[in-house]
Amino acid sequence: MMTFRTKRDSFLLILFSSNSFLLVISLIVVLTNVSFNQWFTWIGWIFLTLALLSWLAAAWFIVYTFNKDSLRIRKGIFTKKIQYDQVIKVQEVHYRLADLLNGERALSSKNGVILQYQTKVGMKIIKLSPENKQSFIAELKKQVPKIKID
């Protein structure tokens, strides 16, 4: 079992953190200055807390683990497993600013890989950003010898 952590670009973390900070401050201002029903206020604070915790978990706790028969991708509280026999292709990518604005990037890095795999429903892709792309791809090649590497 081999584990890779996600790569984080400081520019993107500052960008997302500042946007999240502004959202949190805005919600706090609204919840403290506008008169709402007491239950609505409590629900707002609970929603704010859950949203903040889920963002932190998704942004900071991303791990890719190679298990015996699958690649496990954990993003905070969410987990996805991709069976090795489903994997078709891996491609190294470098995202540009235009890709970032379109949402076409790995979560926390300008550099990443695109993993293409087959499901019962059809072909899917997932964008990953392992700290060491070369080692990640080498490990993937060990687990999936037939994989196509671009």
N, C-alpha and C positions, 0 to 999 in steps of 0.2 A: 504494500500500500504506500503510494507516494502522494505527497500533498504539495500544492502550489498556492501561494497567496496571490492576490491581485496586485497589479502595479497601479500606483496612484500618481498622477501628475499633479503637482502642487497648484498649477494654474487652474485646472478644472475643479479641484477641491475648494479652492478659494471662491471660484465663480459659483459653484453650487451651494457652498456654505453661506455666501453673502445673500443669495436669493432666498434660501431657506430662512436665514436670520430675518430678512425683511418680511417674509410671510408670517413668521412667528410673532414678530413685533406688531404687525398689523392685526393679527388675531387677538393678541393681548390687549391692544388699545380698544378694539371693538368690544371685547368681553368685559373690560373694566369701565368703559365710558358710556355704553348704551344700556338702557334699562330693558332687560329681558325678564321673562318669567324665570323664577329661581331654578326650575328643572332644566330649562333651556340653557341657562348659564352653566350649570354643572355638566350637561351633555357637551357643550362647547369646550369646556376645559378638558374633559375626558378625551374628546376627539383630538384636540390640540396635542395632548400628551402622547396619545397613541400614534398620531401622525409623525411627531418628532422622533419617537423611539423607533418606529419602523424605518424612517429615513436614515437614522444613524446606523441601524443594523444592516440595512441594505448597502449603504455607502462604505462602511468600515469593515464589515465582517463577510468578505467574499473569499471563498476557498474552493479550489478545484482539487478533488481527490480521485486518484486512480485506484479503484477497487479491483477485486478479482475478475469481475465480469462487466463492470460498467464505470463510466466517468460520473462522479457525483459533483454537482455544482451547488454550493450552498451560498445563498445571498441572504444574510440575516436569518430570519425564521423560515425562509422559503428554500426548498431543496428540489433539485431536478436531477434525474438519473437518465443517462443516455447509455444504452447497451452498446458494447463494442461492435457487435455484429450489425448495428444500424449505421455506424459511421462510414461515410463515403469519402469525404475530402476535407482537408484543412488548408487554409490560405492565410499567409501573413498579410496584415494590412497596416497602413498608416493613415489615420483619419485626418482630414483637413477641417478647417473652420466651417466650411459649407456642410460637411458631413455632420459635424457637431450640431449645427443649427437645424438640420433635418432629422436629428435623432439617430443618424447612422453612425454609431460609434460604440466602442466598448464602454462600460459604465464609468470607469475612472481613469482612463488613459487614452492618449492619442495613438498609441501603438497597441496592436492586439492581433487576434486571430479570429477567423470566421470558421466555424465548424459546421459542415453540412452533413445531415444525417437523414435516413429514411424512416418514416413511421408508417403505421397502417393507413393513416389519412393521406400521406404524401410526403414530399421532400420538405425539410425544414432546415433553417440555419439558426445558429446562436453565436453571438459575438462575445468573446472572452478577452480578458486582458491579464494573462499571467505575468508575473514579475520577470521570469526568464523564458521568453518565447522559444528559444532554441531547445532548451532542456524539456520544456512542455511538449514540443513537437516530437522530439526524440522518444520520449516516454510513450506518446500516443502511437508512434510508429512501432514500438515494441509490442504494444497491446493490440494494434490493428495493422498487421503486416501488409494487407492489401490496400491501405489508405493511399489516396492520391494527394500529393503535396504540391501546392502551387507557391 
